[in-house]
Structures are given as structure tokens and as C-alpha cells.
Amino acid sequence: MTLAGHSHSADAPHHGGCFVNFNQDCTSLAVGCGSGYRLFSLGPDDGLEEIYAKNGGEDTYLVERLFSSSLVAVVTLSAPRKLKVCHFNRGTEICNYSYSNTILAVKLNRSRLIVCLEESLYIHNIRDMKVLHTIRDTPPNPSGLCSLSASTDDCFLAYPGSSSIGEVQIFDAIHLHAKTMIPAHDSPLAALAFNNSGSRIATASEKGTVIRVFNVRDGARLYEFRRGVKRCVSISSLAFSMCSTYVCCSSNTETVHVFKLVEPTKEMPRQASEDSGWMGYLSKAVSVGANYLPAQVTDVFSQGRAFASVHLPVSGVKSVCAITTISKQLRLLVASAEGILYIYALDGVDGGVCPLVKQHCIAGTPAAATVAAQPPNSTTSGKGGNTYAGALRGRDPNLMSGTESEKFHEMTSAVESPPPAGFKFDDDKEFPPVSQSG
């Protein structure tokens, strides 16, 4: 659910404007910009309340909130290799952890915190920030594409298994072993998203024309949807609804698509209307003559179409989308890098074009909406902080070069900073939920 530079995450914020993303259950919104970051809570009647603002601070290009708690993970341009874990309600930094390469993405749930570098991923126990496992020498992933399921029962991590084709590597982040490899697309991946339970994953490639949904446990393809036929479409985000009935998709075009994950039936009104039109005629013709047509042609007609859509006021602006329920009404949320949150009504029965219900400015000031938060180019001189710390352990800092000494002190302070007893997320005195009423 994160606005990223290649797509996503939704999911690597290498874009001009704000960094924007929703938390794991779509109850709040985090915005990072050149002057700090802001946190908002989605409220009844499609309202939006600012619950925290760090203004006049460092330029923030990554900020991730843990559900509705007061825990946030922050990365700034001034220290792109350092992850800060903060208690925003108290305005304190709990700990920090440094790496020898630029942090491209951070994902977290109640059990794990994932740090994605260009060629490695670090899996932390979120309660004490200890590194449990390091996935090294991953295929080059300059946009930091990865996804972590919100569930702690099926706690899976997904990341590209190849830089040339669309393979999805599924990793069990609890038992710390590779689970399966899903051959999702012929082209490199552009977006990944788990559903809330971690049982399904949606994918899109750099072509951006087809969205696929797979079963995580066995890699079986469950659904295939055609987003469009345009070339050079860059997917900005993919997201499941909390009920896993819908998948939404935003791109660099002005259209946001919503797909409904149901098996087609003859009784469906949409199918009846299609049967009476030219598309229905062609579909029937393809069905009858499937054995005589190229596979690419039959695939196009067998793919599902968008159930609903919205048309944004502008195109070419990256955005992140989500589907949630507000006051018992389905809502499609679209947050743009320009600093605008659009709230649309989603008709769960008939679909169609979604009407705009409300929009909010989330950038703070007009100037903040245009700040270009570009993290520096990541280097390939090292894999991660722990690796470098191990290489330097036992050496006298006074005999090191300036760069080595700086990294040594960074890593020493990083591994010593988490509290020995760990973070008690189930203790409301330490991490109270922060909502509109709080």
C-alpha cells in the first residue's frame, strides 16, 4: 500500500513530491516530505484528522506506521542508511539501525520488520530489532520492490526472484526459509501486494497491462485481469480490500481500476449485458473457435475486466490506492504524490465509475506538496550494516580510515540501542493506539 518509484511500494519512494502510504489496515495515512512527516487518521463521514506532525525536521522519504499504534519507522535523506524507530506520541526515538547501503523500503507487521536494500533484505524481530535472518545477493532491486503480509500467522515476504522476468520469491518470515517461487509474468515485476490474511498475492509487471492473483501456498494462478492495452504504463500500487474481494490498481495514467475477485456466473448482470453487445459476440466466437486462434488472442478475451474505476483530475502523477470501509460504506482511497487524498464511493454490487465523495490536502502547505524527496543513489560497496559490523569487529577504531571508523561507530550504536527487554506492543501504556478519539 506504499507509493513507490517503480510501482509501489506501491511499496521505494524514488519520485518527486510526497511519500504517501496507508498503514496495514487502512485506518491511517502517513505522508513524508521535505520538512518532516505527518500522520492522519481516517474517520467517520469520510473525514481526515491529523494526529501527528513533525514539521521543520529532516526531509523524510520513508515513513511506516505499525497499524494504529504510536510506533513508526522513519528514513531521511540526510541519513539514508539509517532506520529510526520512533514513538511519535512521546516524540522520542526508541532506537536506530544503520546499514552500509541506502534503505529502499521498510515493511512491518506485529512480528517482523523488513529492511530492503538493493541486493539484500534484513528480517528483524520487531520486538527487540535483532536481525533474525539476512537474504543476501538478491537480484538487483533498485526500486526496493517487496511486500510483507500483515498477518502474523501467515507472515510471508515477497520480492523479485529475477531482474529480467517476473518471478516472485515467497519467503516465510517466521520460520525463515524460502517457501515457493511463482512465475508470475514474462516481464520484470512492477508491483506486489498481499491480501490481509497472507493467503493471496497480486502482481503486475512493467508492461502494466495484466494483473494476476495467486495462491501463496502453492503458487496457483487464481485470477487474471486486463488493466488495459496501452504500452509503457507504470503501475504505482496494488492493494487488496480488507475482505479480499477487491483489488485496486493505480498507474501513471489518470485511471484507477478496481477488480472484483468472484467467479463469473451466467446470472451476473454484467455478463448479461456483455452477451448482448459486440464484446459478448466476440467472446462467444473466441470460445467456439479457441482451437484455431493464437493463445495470446484467447487470453485477452478470457481475462477479467475492471469492475469499477475512477478518473483522477490529472495524469502522470504517482499515487497509492486502497479499499476500505468507512461508516459501513465501501470507499476507494487514492493518495497522490502531489499531496491530495481522494475518497470515492465504491458500489459493491454494480461497480461502474466511482463518484468522488471528498478530497483532502495532506501535504501541509502548497510548497510541501512539490518538494522532491529523492534519496541518493544506492551504492553497491556493501550488503548491509550487520555484514560490515562483523568485518570490523575486534579492530581498533583509532587505526581505521575515516569512513571505516564512522561505519564502525554507527553499527556499534545501532546494535546496542534496542531496549534489552524488547518493545511491549501489547502494553497500551507503552504503545497506546492513537485514533481520532485519542
C-alpha positions as CSV (number, residue, x, y, z in Angstrom):
1,M,0.0,0.0,0.0
2,T,3.0,2.2,-0.4
3,L,3.7,4.8,-3.0
4,A,7.0,3.7,-4.7
5,G,9.1,4.7,-7.6
6,H,8.8,1.6,-9.7
7,S,5.2,1.0,-8.7
8,H,4.8,0.8,-5.4
9,S,5.6,0.1,-2.7
10,A,3.3,0.6,-4.0
11,D,5.9,-0.4,-1.8
12,A,10.6,2.6,-2.9
13,P,9.9,6.3,-2.9
14,H,12.1,7.5,-5.7
15,H,9.8,10.1,-7.1
16,G,9.2,13.8,-6.9
17,G,6.7,15.1,-4.4
18,C,5.5,13.4,-1.2
19,F,6.0,9.9,0.0
20,V,2.5,8.6,0.8
21,N,1.2,5.3,2.2
22,F,-1.5,3.7,4.2
23,N,-1.0,1.6,7.3
24,Q,-1.6,-2.2,7.3
25,D,-5.4,-2.0,8.0
26,C,-6.1,1.2,6.1
27,T,-7.1,3.2,9.2
28,S,-4.4,5.9,8.8
29,L,-2.2,7.6,6.3
30,A,1.5,8.6,6.5
31,V,3.0,11.4,4.5
32,G,6.7,12.2,4.2
33,C,8.0,15.4,2.6
34,G,10.9,17.8,2.7
35,S,10.1,19.2,6.2
36,G,9.3,16.0,8.1
37,Y,6.3,13.8,8.2
38,R,2.6,13.8,9.1
39,L,0.2,11.1,10.3
40,F,-3.5,11.2,9.6
41,S,-6.4,9.1,10.9
42,L,-9.3,8.2,8.7
43,G,-12.6,9.0,10.5
44,P,-16.3,8.7,10.1
45,D,-18.2,10.7,7.4
46,D,-15.0,10.5,5.2
47,G,-13.2,12.8,7.5
48,L,-9.4,13.0,7.9
49,E,-7.7,14.1,11.2
50,E,-4.1,14.9,11.6
51,I,-2.8,13.1,14.7
52,Y,0.9,14.0,14.5
53,A,3.1,16.4,12.6
54,K,6.9,16.6,12.7
55,N,7.5,19.9,10.9
56,G,10.7,21.7,10.4
57,G,12.6,18.4,10.7
58,E,14.6,16.4,8.3
59,D,13.4,15.5,4.8
60,T,11.6,12.2,5.1
61,Y,11.4,9.8,2.2
62,L,10.1,6.7,4.1
63,V,7.7,6.5,7.0
64,E,5.8,3.4,8.0
65,R,3.3,3.2,10.9
66,L,2.6,-0.1,12.7
67,F,-1.2,-0.4,12.5
68,S,-2.8,2.2,14.8
69,S,0.0,2.2,17.4
70,S,2.3,5.0,18.1
71,L,5.3,3.2,16.6
72,V,6.7,4.5,13.3
73,A,9.8,3.6,11.2
74,V,11.4,6.6,9.5
75,V,14.2,7.1,7.0
76,T,15.5,10.5,6.0
77,L,17.5,11.9,3.1
78,S,20.2,13.2,5.4
79,A,20.8,9.7,6.7
80,P,19.5,7.3,4.0
81,R,21.4,4.3,5.5
82,K,19.8,4.7,9.0
83,L,16.5,3.4,10.1
84,K,14.9,5.2,13.0
85,V,12.2,3.5,15.1
86,C,10.2,6.2,16.9
87,H,7.4,6.6,19.5
88,F,5.7,9.6,17.8
89,N,3.1,10.1,20.6
90,R,6.0,10.8,23.0
91,G,8.2,12.4,20.4
92,T,11.1,10.1,21.2
93,E,13.4,7.9,19.2
94,I,13.4,4.4,20.5
95,C,16.3,3.0,18.6
96,N,18.1,3.2,15.3
97,Y,19.8,0.7,13.0
98,S,22.4,1.5,10.3
99,Y,23.4,-0.1,7.0
100,S,26.2,0.4,4.6
101,N,23.7,0.8,1.7
102,T,20.7,3.0,1.1
103,I,17.4,1.8,2.6
104,L,14.9,1.5,-0.3
105,A,11.9,0.1,1.6
106,V,10.7,-0.8,5.1
107,K,7.8,-3.1,5.8
108,L,6.5,-4.1,9.2
109,N,3.8,-6.1,11.0
110,R,3.4,-7.1,14.6
111,S,6.1,-9.8,14.4
112,R,8.7,-8.7,11.8
113,L,10.3,-5.6,10.4
114,I,11.9,-5.9,6.9
115,V,14.6,-3.6,5.6
116,C,15.1,-3.8,1.8
117,L,18.4,-2.7,0.2
118,E,19.2,-3.0,-3.5
119,E,20.7,-6.5,-3.2
120,S,19.7,-7.8,0.2
121,L,16.8,-8.0,2.7
122,Y,17.1,-7.9,6.5
123,I,14.5,-9.6,8.7
124,H,14.3,-8.2,12.2
125,N,12.3,-9.4,15.2
126,I,10.3,-6.2,15.7
127,R,10.1,-6.6,19.5
128,D,13.9,-6.2,20.0
129,M,15.1,-5.3,16.5
130,K,17.5,-8.2,16.4
131,V,18.4,-9.4,12.9
132,L,17.0,-12.9,12.6
133,H,18.0,-13.6,9.0
134,T,19.6,-11.9,6.0
135,I,18.7,-12.7,2.4
136,R,21.8,-11.8,0.5
137,D,22.7,-11.4,-3.1
138,T,19.1,-10.9,-4.3
139,P,18.6,-9.9,-7.9
140,P,19.2,-6.2,-8.4
141,N,16.2,-4.4,-7.0
142,P,16.9,-0.6,-7.3
143,S,13.3,0.4,-6.6
144,G,13.1,-1.7,-3.4
145,L,10.1,-3.7,-4.5
146,C,8.9,-6.1,-1.8
147,S,5.8,-6.8,0.2
148,L,5.1,-8.2,3.7
149,S,1.8,-9.7,4.7
150,A,0.0,-8.0,7.6
151,S,-0.8,-11.4,9.2
152,T,1.5,-12.9,11.8
153,D,0.0,-16.4,11.3
154,D,0.9,-16.4,7.6
155,C,3.8,-14.0,7.8
156,F,5.2,-14.0,4.2
157,L,7.7,-11.8,2.5
158,A,7.6,-11.4,-1.3
159,Y,10.3,-9.9,-3.5
160,P,11.5,-10.2,-7.1
161,G,13.3,-13.5,-7.8
162,S,14.7,-12.2,-11.1
163,S,15.6,-8.9,-12.6
164,S,14.8,-10.0,-16.2
165,I,11.4,-11.8,-15.8
166,G,8.5,-11.6,-13.4
167,E,9.3,-14.2,-10.8
168,V,8.0,-13.7,-7.3
169,Q,10.0,-15.2,-4.4
170,I,7.9,-16.1,-1.4
171,F,9.8,-16.3,1.9
172,D,8.4,-17.5,5.3
173,A,9.4,-14.7,7.6
174,I,8.5,-16.6,10.8
175,H,10.3,-19.9,10.1
176,L,12.9,-18.2,8.0
177,H,13.0,-20.3,4.9
178,A,12.1,-19.9,1.2
179,K,8.6,-21.1,0.5
180,T,7.9,-21.0,-3.2
181,M,8.8,-19.2,-6.5
182,I,5.9,-18.0,-8.6
183,P,6.5,-17.4,-12.3
184,A,4.0,-14.5,-12.5
185,H,4.9,-12.6,-15.7
186,D,7.2,-12.6,-18.7
187,S,8.4,-9.1,-17.9
188,P,10.1,-7.9,-14.7
189,L,7.8,-7.2,-11.8
190,A,6.5,-3.7,-11.1
191,A,4.1,-4.2,-8.1
192,L,3.3,-6.8,-5.4
193,A,0.6,-6.9,-2.7
194,F,-0.6,-9.5,-0.2
195,N,-4.1,-9.7,1.0
196,N,-4.8,-9.2,4.7
197,S,-4.5,-12.8,5.6
198,G,-1.4,-13.5,3.5
199,S,-3.1,-16.3,1.6
200,R,-3.1,-14.4,-1.8
201,I,-0.7,-12.1,-3.7
202,A,-1.5,-9.8,-6.5
203,T,1.2,-8.9,-9.1
204,A,1.8,-6.7,-12.1
205,S,4.7,-6.4,-14.5
206,E,6.5,-3.5,-16.1
207,K,4.2,-3.8,-19.1
208,G,1.3,-2.9,-16.7
209,T,-1.5,-4.4,-18.8
210,V,-2.3,-7.6,-16.8
211,I,-3.0,-8.0,-13.0
212,R,-2.7,-11.6,-11.7
213,V,-3.7,-13.1,-8.3
214,F,-2.0,-16.2,-7.0
215,N,-2.5,-18.6,-4.1
216,V,0.6,-18.1,-1.9
217,R,0.8,-21.6,-0.6
218,D,1.0,-23.5,-3.9
219,G,1.6,-20.7,-6.4
220,A,-1.6,-21.5,-8.4
221,R,-3.0,-18.7,-10.5
222,L,-6.5,-17.8,-9.3
223,Y,-7.4,-14.7,-11.3
224,E,-6.2,-12.7,-14.2
225,F,-7.4,-9.2,-15.1
226,R,-6.7,-6.9,-18.0
227,R,-6.0,-3.4,-16.9
228,G,-5.7,-2.0,-20.4
229,V,-3.8,-2.4,-23.7
230,K,-1.6,0.7,-23.5
231,R,2.1,0.2,-23.6
232,C,4.6,1.8,-21.2
233,V,2.1,2.0,-18.3
234,S,3.9,2.3,-15.0
235,I,1.9,0.7,-12.1
236,S,2.1,2.8,-8.9
237,S,0.3,0.5,-6.5
238,L,-1.7,-2.6,-6.0
239,A,-3.9,-3.3,-2.9
240,F,-6.5,-5.8,-1.7
241,S,-9.5,-4.7,0.2
242,M,-9.6,-5.9,3.8
243,C,-12.2,-8.6,2.8
244,S,-10.0,-9.8,-0.1
245,T,-13.0,-9.4,-2.5
246,Y,-11.5,-6.5,-4.5
247,V,-8.1,-5.5,-5.8
248,C,-7.3,-1.9,-6.8
249,C,-4.6,-0.7,-9.1
250,S,-3.2,2.8,-9.9
251,S,-0.7,3.8,-12.5
252,N,0.8,6.9,-14.2
253,T,-2.4,7.3,-16.2
254,E,-5.5,9.1,-14.8
255,T,-7.5,5.9,-14.3
256,V,-7.6,3.8,-11.2
257,H,-9.1,0.3,-11.7
258,V,-10.9,-1.9,-9.3
259,F,-11.2,-5.7,-9.9
260,K,-13.7,-8.0,-8.2
261,L,-12.5,-11.4,-7.2
262,V,-15.6,-13.5,-7.9
263,E,-16.1,-16.5,-10.2
264,P,-18.2,-15.4,-13.2
265,T,-21.7,-16.8,-13.4
266,K,-24.4,-16.7,-16.0
267,E,-26.7,-14.8,-13.6
268,M,-24.3,-11.9,-13.2
269,P,-25.9,-8.7,-14.7
270,R,-22.6,-7.5,-16.2
271,Q,-22.3,-10.8,-18.1
272,A,-25.9,-10.5,-19.4
273,S,-25.2,-7.0,-20.7
274,E,-22.0,-8.1,-22.3
275,D,-23.7,-11.0,-24.1
276,S,-26.0,-8.6,-25.9
277,G,-23.1,-6.5,-27.2
278,W,-20.3,-6.9,-29.7
279,M,-17.9,-7.9,-27.0
280,G,-20.2,-10.7,-26.0
281,Y,-20.4,-11.8,-29.6
282,L,-16.6,-11.8,-29.9
283,S,-16.2,-13.7,-26.6
284,K,-18.6,-16.4,-27.9
285,A,-16.8,-16.6,-31.2
286,V,-13.5,-17.0,-29.4
287,S,-14.9,-19.7,-27.2
288,V,-16.2,-21.6,-30.2
289,G,-13.0,-21.2,-32.2
290,A,-10.4,-21.2,-29.4
291,N,-8.6,-24.1,-31.0
292,Y,-8.0,-22.1,-34.2
293,L,-6.7,-18.9,-32.6
294,P,-3.3,-17.9,-31.2
295,A,-3.0,-18.3,-27.4
296,Q,-2.4,-14.5,-27.0
297,V,-5.8,-13.8,-28.6
298,T,-7.8,-16.2,-26.5
299,D,-6.0,-15.0,-23.3
300,V,-7.2,-11.4,-23.9
301,F,-10.8,-12.5,-24.1
302,S,-10.6,-14.8,-21.1
303,Q,-9.2,-12.2,-18.8
304,G,-11.5,-10.3,-16.4
305,R,-12.3,-6.7,-16.9
306,A,-12.4,-3.8,-14.4
307,F,-15.4,-4.0,-12.1
308,A,-15.1,-0.3,-11.2
309,S,-12.9,2.7,-12.0
310,V,-12.2,6.4,-11.2
311,H,-10.7,9.1,-13.3
312,L,-8.3,11.4,-11.5
313,P,-8.1,15.1,-12.3
314,V,-4.5,14.7,-13.6
315,S,-2.3,12.1,-15.2
316,G,1.4,11.4,-14.8
317,V,1.3,11.7,-11.0
318,K,2.2,8.7,-9.0
319,S,-0.4,7.6,-6.5
320,V,-1.2,4.9,-4.0
321,C,-4.7,3.3,-3.7
322,A,-6.6,1.3,-1.1
323,I,-10.1,0.0,-0.5
324,T,-11.6,0.2,3.0
325,T,-14.9,0.6,4.8
326,I,-15.8,4.0,6.3
327,S,-19.1,4.3,8.3
328,K,-20.1,0.9,6.8
329,Q,-19.6,2.2,3.2
330,L,-17.1,0.9,0.7
331,R,-14.6,3.5,-0.2
332,L,-11.7,3.7,-2.7
333,L,-8.9,5.9,-1.4
334,V,-6.3,7.4,-3.7
335,A,-3.4,9.4,-2.3
336,S,-1.2,11.2,-4.8
337,A,2.4,12.4,-4.6
338,E,1.1,15.9,-5.1
339,G,-0.4,15.7,-1.6
340,I,-4.1,15.1,-2.3
341,L,-6.2,12.3,-0.8
342,Y,-9.3,11.5,-2.9
343,I,-12.1,9.5,-1.4
344,Y,-14.5,7.7,-3.8
345,A,-17.7,5.8,-3.2
346,L,-17.4,2.2,-4.4
347,D,-20.7,0.4,-5.3
348,G,-20.1,-3.2,-4.3
349,V,-23.0,-4.5,-6.4
350,D,-22.9,-2.7,-9.7
351,G,-19.4,-1.2,-9.8
352,G,-19.0,1.3,-12.6
353,V,-17.5,4.8,-12.4
354,C,-17.0,5.7,-8.7
355,P,-18.2,9.2,-7.7
356,L,-15.9,11.5,-5.8
357,V,-17.1,11.9,-2.2
358,K,-14.4,14.1,-0.7
359,Q,-10.8,15.2,-1.1
360,H,-8.3,16.4,1.5
361,C,-4.9,18.2,1.2
362,I,-2.3,16.1,3.0
363,A,0.8,17.9,2.1
364,G,0.6,20.6,4.8
365,T,1.5,23.6,2.7
366,P,1.4,24.1,-1.1
367,A,5.3,24.3,-1.1
368,A,5.4,20.9,0.7
369,A,3.4,19.3,-2.0
370,T,6.0,20.0,-4.6
371,V,9.1,19.1,-2.6
372,A,11.2,16.5,-4.5
373,A,12.3,13.8,-2.0
374,Q,14.9,11.9,-3.9
375,P,17.1,9.6,-1.9
376,P,20.7,9.5,-3.1
377,N,21.9,6.7,-5.4
378,S,22.4,3.5,-3.5
379,T,25.9,2.1,-3.6
380,T,27.0,-1.5,-4.1
381,S,30.0,-1.4,-1.9
382,G,28.4,-3.4,0.9
383,K,25.4,-5.6,1.6
384,G,24.2,-4.4,5.0
385,G,25.1,-3.0,8.3
386,N,25.5,-6.3,10.1
387,T,27.9,-7.6,7.5
388,Y,30.1,-4.6,7.8
389,A,30.0,-4.6,11.6
390,G,31.1,-8.2,11.6
391,A,34.1,-7.4,9.3
392,L,35.1,-4.5,11.6
393,R,34.6,-6.3,14.9
394,G,37.8,-6.5,17.0
395,R,39.6,-3.8,15.1
396,D,40.8,-0.7,16.8
397,P,38.7,2.3,15.7
398,N,41.7,4.6,16.1
399,L,43.6,2.6,13.4
400,M,40.7,2.7,10.8
401,S,40.2,5.1,8.0
402,G,37.7,7.9,8.5
403,T,35.0,6.1,6.6
404,E,35.6,2.8,8.3
405,S,35.6,4.4,11.7
406,E,32.3,6.2,11.0
407,K,30.6,3.0,10.0
408,F,32.1,1.1,13.0
409,H,30.6,3.6,15.4
410,E,27.3,3.7,13.5
411,M,27.0,-0.1,13.7
412,T,28.1,-0.3,17.4
413,S,25.5,2.2,18.5
414,A,22.9,0.6,16.3
415,V,23.1,-2.9,17.7
416,E,23.3,-1.6,21.3
417,S,20.3,0.8,21.1
418,P,17.2,-1.5,21.3
419,P,15.9,-2.0,24.8
420,P,17.1,-5.3,26.4
421,A,13.5,-6.3,27.3
422,G,12.1,-5.6,23.9
423,F,9.2,-3.5,22.8
424,K,5.9,-4.3,24.5
425,F,3.4,-3.6,21.8
426,D,0.6,-5.2,23.8
427,D,1.1,-2.7,26.6
428,D,-1.1,0.3,26.0
429,K,1.0,2.3,28.5
430,E,4.0,2.0,26.2
431,F,2.3,1.9,22.8
432,P,-1.2,3.2,23.1
433,P,-3.4,3.1,20.0
434,V,-3.7,6.6,18.6
435,S,-7.0,7.4,16.8
436,Q,-9.3,10.3,16.4
437,S,-10.6,10.0,19.9
438,G,-7.1,9.5,21.3
